[in-house]
């Protein structure tokens, strides 16, 4: 059971919440007002689902019936996802077997209603979600108030009755029947006779930059060859910004034919159109898809194609389909599940399977695997936690699909060893046997990372009884602390844990789930620097290593250590709605580092700094600027101030353009750009804005006018280059003023300047910004702007580098005299804040906004980037 800080009573908090059905409509509004989205809490979901999908999700009421381990996992996932309400239903009481799969329950809950025992713990996961319990027998009328209903413990006859009602309801109610029996599971979805999927795959529409369009029938469209096109035959696309052949800019979707890596054709006669001259973007149009679901009654008779998880066992799914029907018949006749290891029950179960198969005319199976069915019957009562967790994730995602229309839904041992021992692990023992259970309890495990994956691993291992004997130990390490954005998916944490060490809190929560868990928490990063902590003796004592990491470098290091010490490794990772998993067994399987992804294509430096034309270029530029301004330069300043003599000697010894550039940055930072007051920080930020988004663009377009040509006579501004236009600052533009706010706060952080209360008041900040004197900019002749794509560094060497370095060092020594004693700057690490911000939807919105203006303007995405960074840092001041 998870720890509780709040009262578990059902009155109190729930009485202040609206009743189900009082508010909400299918369009995602409440009383006509779109529900507010906590962007700090739901930043990851926003990135995957999008704002409109989240609003529809927030307006959805869901019923979960059957609070066994599977039902608990589904309810947990829905509460974290942020639906409007979750009603948990159960008429059964908690027994010992429930403790092996439902992590909300403890010994004290035995004998109490399963739904009531879980309500308060579910509520703690997300206070914005109304969680309530229903304990009487369900009727069809109960279902009418929900957008989706999920059943995990229901007879087939009752399921037919409820699904028929949901299928014919107006509008249809999404019906999901899920079941886990030992190592077998099933999921059935019926979202009604006509269900519209608004976005089939959740991917951003693919785009391409046009290089040429032929005046032909069909017309050939060629795109620049720096990135492969992702279009497929049959895709619909729209054209924009095409010059010369403006007829294509009408917004009309056109079908792609003969799709190739860098070209395609459209079924249109462009012979009478204007001649293509330059420019143009082609963008994929994502069409809704209508699905017509079978009812459960029809699907049981004619299941159609099964979703395969193991392509080497095509024949298995139909047999398992028969097994679940036979299990329902067995329970209906005997009033219980088959007993593990009981030959009489196995024979009875096999007879039910044979009878059902004989009655199946169109889908009759010629060959039945009796051994498989015996295994099924023996473990059918058990709801194993790993199975419940996996199917709980699948079903939770199906509910999200049903409520939002986003993503394509699912369309249709020795018998003595299996005897229960009256322990919380009897469900597992009935499937795997007591000998394996003993091995699990005695295992020494090392988990690296306690984020979203780490929390799931800990919960699963605690419920399975792993490392739960006196001779075992589970070690978990993570050097991170809990932040608000973690709470939407790292379910072992609560809002009162913010600021605490992840590993310590996660370990305490896991121990509350299973008090027998032998767990130790560390706050060390697994890396070469901590090999004194994770030494040879530590590694020699391990049985299994589990990675729950979020970056490739750490995974590679752990893989290398496991390879060296010959330890099994469980590797996994997630990216949005995608995931991967790999089991590495010494001398048996390939290790993680044995195969590498192809290296990502690196954009030329000149493209990143002067001619960006896609989001990756903007990201690269932003990271470079962030690190230069807020991390590298402060570090250089501190290096100089810590030992001026040694620093000066090193710079003179280097004597190159890179050393000169570093000194120029340090000199500017401590000289003309030094900030003493917060008003100085505002001035610095305002002048940075002018430099980034106006002056540099003016210089670029002065050096290369719109009609400029290359040495071969072709237009300089041809695809993929896009002619930029300078941005005019406006204090009334929220993007502009928030950039100034964020940059000012970050600058103040770097210099250790107190941040006034009015710093986040946009109107007062605008008044201060308007007082900044911005000098007029005049483009200069003879400025060298690098256009060579092979250039790796934009710094130009000079014969006077040594003299310039000496002059800069002299200026630095003078600047140092004006600094207070012991002055040091505070570097701000990019990696620490970027992982919380990269997935932000506001981030992507700003990219799209800027790109539609012009590519140089897309650099302005740092507005929201810096804004969020500032908020995070400011909150910890």
N, C-alpha and C positions, 0 to 999 in steps of 0.2 A: 504494500500500500504506500502511496506517496504521502509525504509529510503535509500536514495542514497547519496553516497559521490562522485561518478564519473559521468561524463556527460552521459546523456541519448541518445545522438546523435547516429545515426546508422552508421555514417562514421567513422572517427577516428580509434578506436580500431579494428573494423572488417576489415578495409581495409588492415591491416597489416597481416591478417590471410590468410592461403591458401584457395583457392576455394575448394568447395566440389568436391570430385572425383580426385583431383590432386594427392593425396598421398593415401597410405594405401592399404593393401591387406587383404584377409580374414584370413591370418595366423598371423595377429597381428603385422606386421612389417611396418615400414615406410622407403621407399627407402632401404629396406634390413636390416635396423637396428631396433631391438625391441624398442618400445616406452619406454621411461624412466618412472619409477613409483616413485612418491613422497611417500616414505614409511612413513614419518611423517604424511602426510595428509590422506593416505589410509590404515593405519595400520589395522583398523577393517575389511575393505573389503578384504584385503590380507588374513586375518585369516579365513574368511568364504569362499572366492572364490578360493584363491590360485593364484600364480604368473602368470601361463600360461593363466588362465581364465581372469585375469585382463588385460593381453596384448591383448587378443582377443577383450575384451570390449573396450579398448582404441583405437582400430582400426575400430570401428563401427560407421556408420553414421545413424541417426534415424530421421524420420519425425513424428511429432505430429500434426495432423490436428484437429482443433476445440479447441480454447483456452477458453472454458467455465471453470467452476471450476474443472472438472475432467481433462481436458487437461492441466491446469496449474499444478495440482498435479503431473501428469505423467511427464511433462517436468522438473519440479523441481527435482523429484527423479532421473531422468536420468542425469541431470547436476551434481548432487551430486555424483552419481555413477561413473562418469568419462568416459562416452563414448566420441568418438572423436568429434562428432558434433551433435547438436540438431537443426533441422530446424522446426520452429513453423509456421503453416499455418492457416490462417483464412481469410474469406472474409467479416465477419460480424463486426459490430462496437459494442463498449461497451455500454451496457444499465444498468439501475439501478439494475436489477436482478443479473447481473454479480458480483456486489459488495458483495453479500452474500456468494460467494463461491470461487472467485478468489482473493487470498490475494495479488497479484501483483498490483491490480487495485485500483484507488481512484476516487473521484468525478471528478477530473480534466481530467480523461481519458474518460469520457462519450462522445460518439460521435466519438471517434477515433477508428481505427482498433484494434481489440483485440490482434492480433499477434504483431503488432508494439509496442503496449503499454506495452507488457511483456518482450520484448527482453533485454533491458538494465538491468532489475532486474534479469532475468535469468542468464545473463552473470556474474553478481556479485557473484553468488553462486560458480562458479568455472572458473577461468581464463584460465585453461588448456583446456576447452571445447569450441569449436566454436559454438556460438549461432547466428542464423540468422532467418530472417522472410521471409515468402512468402505470398503475398496477392492476387495474381491472381487465377483464377479458376484452379484447379489441372487437369492435364492430365496424362494418363498412362506413358508418357515419363518422367514426373517429378519423378516418383517412381523408375526409374532404377538405380539411384545413391545411393540408401539407402539399408542397410542390413535389416532394419525393419521399418515398417510404422504402425502408430497407428491412428485410426479415432474415434473421440468421438461425432461428430455431422454430420452425413452423412445419406443420404437416402438409403434405402435398394437396390434400383436399381443401384445407383452409387457404393455401396459397392460390389454388384455382379460383376460389371465391373472391379473394381480395384483388387478384390480378384482373379478373373480368370486370370488377367494379372500376379499378383504376384505368383500364384500357378504354372503357366506354364513357368515362367521366369527361365533362366539358369545363375547362380544358383537361386533357389527359393528365393523370398523376403518374410520375415516373415510378415504376415498380422494379425493385431489385431483390432477388432472392439469392442469398449467398450461404454457403455451408462449408465447413471444414470438418473432415472426419479422418483423424490420424494424419497420414501423409497425402491425403487426397482432398481436393477442394473443387467447388463449382461456383460459378457466378452466372446468373441469368438476368438480363435487362429487358424491360419492356417500357419504352418511353412513349408508347401510344401509336395509333395508326398513321400519324403524320408528324414527324419530329424534324425540326430544322436545325442543322448544324451550321452555325454562322461562320465558323472558322475551323476547317477540317484538321489542320496540323499545328496551328498556333505560331507558325514561322512568319517572320516579317516578309512582306511581298518582295520578290527578287527584282532587281533593277539592272539596267545596263546603260552605258554611255554610248550614244550612237556615233559611228564614224562615217557612215554613208547609207543612202537609201536610193535604190534604183527606180527609174521611171519605167516600170514594167508591169506585167501581169502574169504571175503573181509578183509582187514587189519583194526584192531582196533587201533585208536590213542587216548591215554589218556593224559590229560594235568594236570598241577598242580592245586590244588583246592583252591588257594588263590583268584582267580577271575573267575567268570562264563564266559564261552565261549559265544560269540554273533553270532556264525555261525547258518545258517539255511540250511535245506535240499535243495540241488541244488546249493549252493554257490561253487565257485571255490577257491581253496587254493593252495599255493606253500609252499614248505619246504626249510629250510636253516639251516646250522650249525648242522645237524643231524650227530652224530658220531655212527659208527658201521653199520648203514643202509644208507651208503652214496649214494646209488642209488636214493634216494628220493631228493637229493640235485641238481637235474638236471634242476630246474626252470620250469618244466612242470606243468601246472595247473591241479589239480585233483578235482573231484566233491565230495562234502560232502554228506554223507548219514547218516541217523539215528542220527541226531545231538542231543546231550544231554548237560546238563550244563557243564560237564567236559570231555566229550569224543565224538567221532564220528567215522564213518568208511569211508574208501575210496574204490572204486571199483577197486581194484588192488590186484593181487596175489603177496604177498611179501615172499612167502615160500622159494624162491630161493635167496632172498636178504641176505645180512649180518645181523647178530643179533644186534639189537639196544643196544647200550651201555649207552650213555648219551647225553644230550644237545638237541638242536633243537628248532627252532621257526617255527610256522605255521602262514601264513599270508593270509588274504583274497585277492582275485584278483577281482577287480571291472571291469566288462565288459560293453562296450558301448551298448546302446539300440537304435534300429532303430524304429522310429514312422512314420506311414503313415497317414497324416492328410487328412480329408475330406475338400473339398472346401466349402465356405459359402453357395453356391447354393445347394449343396447336403445336408449339415448339416441342413439347414432350413426345407427341406423336411423330413429328417430322422435324428433328433438330437441325437439319441442314448441315452446313460445314461447322466444325468445331475450331476454336482458336487453339492452335497447336503451340505447345511450349517445348516439345522435344520432337524434332522432325525425324528422328530415327524410330519413332513408335507411332506411326500413323494409325495403327489399328487399336490403340489403347483407349482413346477418348470415347468411342461408342460403347466400349465395355464398361468404362467408369460411369457413363450415362445410365446404363442398365443397373449398375451397382447402387447408385443413389436412389433409383426408383425401388429397388429391392429392399434397401434399408428402410425406406418409408413404409413399405408393406410389412416388414418384420416388426417395426415399432408399433404399427397399427394393430397387429395380431397379438404380440407379446407384451406390449406396454413398456418396453425397455429396449436397450441396445444389445447386440450380441455380446456375450461375455468373451473377454480376451482368452484365447487358447482353448476354448470350449468346442470340441469336435461336433457335438450335437447341434449347437447354434450355427456352426459353420455349414453343416449339411442343410439345415433349414434355410439358411441364407442363400445357398447355392440353388435350392429348389425354387425359391422366389425369383432368382435371376433367370433360371431356365423357363419358368412359366411366362415371365414378362417378355423374354426373347421370342418365345413361340408365338405370342400374341402380336408381336411386331411384324406386320406383313412386309412393308416396304423397307424397313431398316433392320431386318433380322440378321444377326451375326452368325456366320457359319462356324466360327471357332471362338470358344470361350476359354480364357486363361483361368483355370481353377485356382492356381497358386496365387495369382494376383488378387482374386476375389476373396480368398481366405485371409490374406493380409488385410484387405479392406475391412472385412467383417471384424477381425480381431481388434483392430485399433479404431473402430468407427465411433466409439463414444468419446475418444480423446480429442480435445481441441488443443493442439500443440501450439505453443506461442510463436515459434518462427513461421508456421503456416498461417496463424491468425494475423501476424504482423504483415506478412506479404499480401494475403487476400484483403486485409483491412486497408492497405494502401491502394489496392486495385479498386475496391468498392468505393472508398472515399473519393477517388478520382472520377469514378463513374457518376457519383452524385453531383460532383462539381460540373461535369459535362451536362448532366440533365438539367441543372438549375441555370446554367450559363449559356449553353449552346456552343461552348468552346471545346475544340478537339473532338475527334471522331470516337463515339462510344463503342463498346463491345456489341457486335451485331450477331447477333446471335451465335519367427524366433522360437527357442525352446519354450513350450507352454508353461513350464514351471517358472521360467525366468520372467514370464509376463504377469504373474500373479501380483495383485495389488498389495501394498504393505501399509495401507492406511496413512500414506504420506501425501504431501502436496504434489509429489512427482508421479503419482500413480497413473496419470494420463500418459505421460511419456513412457513409463515402464510398460504399459500395455501395448506400446508400439515397438519400442527399442529393446526393452528388457532391463533388468536391474543391474546387469554387469556393465552395460554402457552407461547407465545412469551414475554408477559409482565412478567410472572414469571421468565423467563430466564434473562431478563434484570434487575430484582430486586434481583437476587440471590447474596449471599455472599459466595465466593469460596476461598479455601485455596489450593494452589498447592505447593507441597514440591519437589523441584528439578527442574532445568531448563536446563537439558541436552537434549539429542535427543528426549526423550519422552516429556519432559517439553516444548520444542519448538513446537512440534506438538500440544500439548494440548492448549498452548497459542494461536496459530494461529487459531485453530478450534473454541475456545471460543470467540475470537475477531470477527471472521466472523459470528458466530451464534448470536452475540449481548448479550452474557452472561455478567452480571455485567456492563451493559452500561447505568444504570439510576443513578440519583444523590443520591439515597438512598442505593446504593449497593457498594460493593468493592470486588475486586479480589486481594488477597495477595499471592505473590510468594516469596519463600525463597530458597537460595542456597549459601553455603559458599565457593564455588569454583570460580576460575577465568578461563577465556577462554584461551585455548592453541591451537596450530596449528592443532593437530589431531582432535579437535572438529569440524573443519570446513567442514569435508566431510559428516557430517550427521546432525549437529545442525545448520539448515539453517537460523536461525535468526541472526547468527553471521557472521561478515566479517573479512578479514585479518587485517583491521585496529583496530579491537576490541580486538586483542590478549593482554592478561594481564589485561583486565578489568573484573569487576564482572559480572558473568553470569546473575544473576537475574536482575541487573540494565539494561544491554543491551537488554535482552529479553523483559523486560517490555516496554522499549522505542520502540522496533521494533513492539510489539503487539499493542501499542497505535498508531503507524503509520498506521497499517492495519485498525484500527477502532478508530478514535479520541475520540469516546464517551466512550471508555473503562475506567472504574474507577479502576486503578491498582496501587498497592504499592509494591515496591521491598525491600526485606530484605536480609542481608548476614549472617543470623544466621542458624546454624544447628539445626534441630528439634530433641532435645534430652533432657534428664532430666536437664542438665545444663542451658537450655534456657527457662525453664518454667516460669521464671519471664517476659520473652518477650511474649511467647505464654501462657498467663495466663488464668484463668477461664473465665474472661469476654470476652477475645478474642474467646475462643472456643464456648461460649454460643451464640455468634453472627453469627456463621457459619451455612450455609445450606448444603454444600457438601465439602468433602475433596478429593483431587486427589493426589495420590502418583505417582511421577516420579523418583523413587529412584533406586539405583544400588546395594543395599546390603540388606541382610535378616534382620540384626539387626535393621536397621532403619525402615524397613517395620513392624517389630514386635512392635516397639515402637509406631509408628503411629497407628497401629491397636488397640493397647491397649488404646491409648488416645481416638480414635473414639468410642471404646466400652464403655469407661467410660462416655463420654459426649453424647452418643447416636447419633452420626453423621453418615450419609451415607458416604461410602468410595469407591472410584473407584481405584482399584489396578491393575497394569499391569507391565510387565517386558519383556525384550527381551534377547535372547542369540543367537548370530549369526543370522541364518535364522529362528530361533524358537521364539515363543512368547507365552505369556499367559495373560489372563485378568480375573478379578474377580470383581463383583459388590456386595458390602456388604451393606445390608439394615438392620437397627436395627429391631429386633424382627421378621424378615422375612427370612433372609438368614444366612448361616454360615459365621462367621468372618474369616479373613485371618489366624489368629493364631490357629484356631480350629483344623486344620489338619497340620501335619508335615511330611516332607519327612523323609524316614528312615535314620538314622545316617550313614554317610559315614564310610566305614571300615578304621580304623586307622592302618597304617603300624607300625610294631614293630620298636623301636628305633634302634636296632642293624641292621635291614634291611636297614633303611634309611641311616645310617652312614657308614656301611661297606659292605652291600650286596644288593645294589639297583638292581631292575630288571624291573622297568617300570618308565614311566614319572612322575607319582605322587610322587614316592620316591624322584626323583631328585628335583621336585618342593618343597617338604617339606624340603629337605636338604638345598636348596638354600635360602629359606626364613629364615631358622634358622641361616645360616651363615651371611646373609645380616643383619638381625636384631642384631645379636651378635656383628658384627664388626662395624656397622655404626650407630646403634641406641642405643642398650642397654649399650654397653661399654662406649660410650661418655656420656650417662646419668649418669652412675655410677661414671665416672670421675668427672662430674660436681657436683654430690651429695657430693663426698668426699671433693672437693675443696671449696664448699660453706660453709660446716661446718665440718671440719676434726674431731673435738672432738666427736660430736654427731654420725657421721658416724662410727668412730672407736668403739664407745660403742655399736652400733647396731650390728656390725660384731662380736664383742667378745661375745655378748649375744647370737647370733645365734649359733656360734661355730660348724657349721656342714660343710659337704662337699660342699654344695651349696655356702655358704659364702666364703669358701676357694677358690672355682673356680672363683667367682666374683672378689675377691681380686687379684687372679693371672692374670686375664685379665686386670684389672686396672693397676696393677704393670707393666705388659708388655707394656701397652699402653703408660704409662708415663716414662717408663724406657728404656729398650733396643729397643723397637719399636717406640719410640717417633720420630716424624718427624719435622725437623726444616726448611729444604729446599725441593723444589720439587724433587730434586735428591734423597733425603731420601725416598720420597713417591714411587719413581720408584724402589728403592732397596726393600722396604717393599713389593711392589706388586710382584716383581720377586721372592722373597723368599716365598711368599704365594703360588704362582703358583707351585713352587717346592714341597712345603709341601702338597698341595692338590692333585696334579696329579702325583707325583712321589714318594715322601718319604712315604706317608701313604700307597700307593699301595705296595711298596717294603716291608714295615713292615708287612702288611697283608699277602702277599704271602710267607714271611719268616716264619711267625707263622703258616700259613696253606698252605703248599706246594700243588702243583697241584694234587699230589697223596695221599694227606692226607685222613684219614678215621675217621669216628665217633667212639664212644665207642661201637657201635653195629656192626662195620665192614663195613658199607656202605660208599661209597665215600663222603667225606665232600663237594666237589664241584659238587653236583648234583642239578637238577632243584628244585627250581627256581634260585639257586645261579649260578653265571657265573664267571669263573676265570678271574680276571683282569690283565692287564699288564701296567706297568708304562709308562707315557707319557714323551717323550724327548722334551724339549723346543727348539723351533726354531724361531729366530727373523724374518725369511722369511715367516713364516706361519701367514697369516692375522688374524686368530682366536686368536693365541697366543699373537701377538703384540697388538691387540685391547683389549684383557683382561688386559694387563699391562697398556695400556693407560687409560682405564676406571677406573680400580682400583686405579691408581695413582691420577687421578683427584678427585675421591671420597675421597681418603685419605686426599688430600690437602684441600678439602672442610671442612672435619671434623676438621682439625687443623688450619683452617683459613690462609692457605698458598697461596700466589699469584700464579696463574697458568700462566706459560709463554706462549708466542704465539706459540712456537714450540711444545707444548704438544700434538697437534693433527697431527703433521707431523710424519708419521710412520717411515720414513728413519732416521730422527734425533733422534726419540725416540728409534729406534733399536740400534743406536750407543751408547746411554746412557745405555740401558739395557745390552748390551754386556760388559760394564765395571763393572757390578755388579759381585762381587766374590761370587760364590755359593759354600758353603762347601760340601764336600763329605758326603754322608749319609751311615751309616752302621747300618743295622737292629740289634736290640737288642734281646737277649734271655729273656724269662720270661715276656714279655709284655702281659698284660691281655687285650684281645679283647673280648668284650661281644658278645655272640652268643645266649643268652637266649631271646627268642622272648617275654617273659613275662616281661622283664625288662623295666621299664618306665623311668629310668635315667641312663646315662652312667657314672656318677660321682661315684667314689668309696669312701666310708667312711674310715677314718683312725683314729687310736687311737691318732695320733699326730696332729689332725686338729687344736686344740687350740693353740699348739705351732707354727704351721705353720702360722696361722692367725696372731699371735703376730709378727712373723718375717716379714710377708708381710706388716703389718701396719707400722713397723719401716722403711722398705724400701720406702714405699709410702711417709712418712714424709720427707725423704731425697730427694726424687724426687720432691716434692712440692717446696723445697727450690730453685731448679734450674729453676722453671717456671717463666715467666714474671708476674708482678703484674696484678691481675684481669683476669688471663688466664681462658678461658672456651672453651670447645669443642662444635662443632655444630653437634648435632644428626641429622641423615637423616632418615625420616620416610618412612618405607617400603610401607605402604598402599597408601601414596600419589603418589608414582611413579609407583607402581605395576599395578594399574588399567589402566595405559596407555600402559603397556608393555606386559601384559599377553597374549593378542590376537595377538601379532606380529608374522608374518609368519616366519621371520628370526629366532625367538625363536624356532619354531617347527622344522625348517630345521636343526638347530644345535642339537636339541634333537635326530633327526633321525640319523644324522651323528655320534654323540657320541655313541648312542646305538649300531650301527653296528660295532663300534670298540670294545667296551666292556662296561659293565654297570658302572664301576667305572669312566670311561672316560666321561660318560654322565653328570657327575657333571660339566663338562666344559661348560655347557649351560650358566653358569653365565657370560661367555665372552660377549655374546650379551646383556644379561640382564644388566650387569654393564655398557656396552658401551652406551646403550640407556639412562640409568639413568644419566650417566655422561653428556651426551649431553643436557639432559633436565636441569639439575642443572647448567651446565656451561653457558647455554644460558641466565640464569637469574642473572648471576653474575654482 
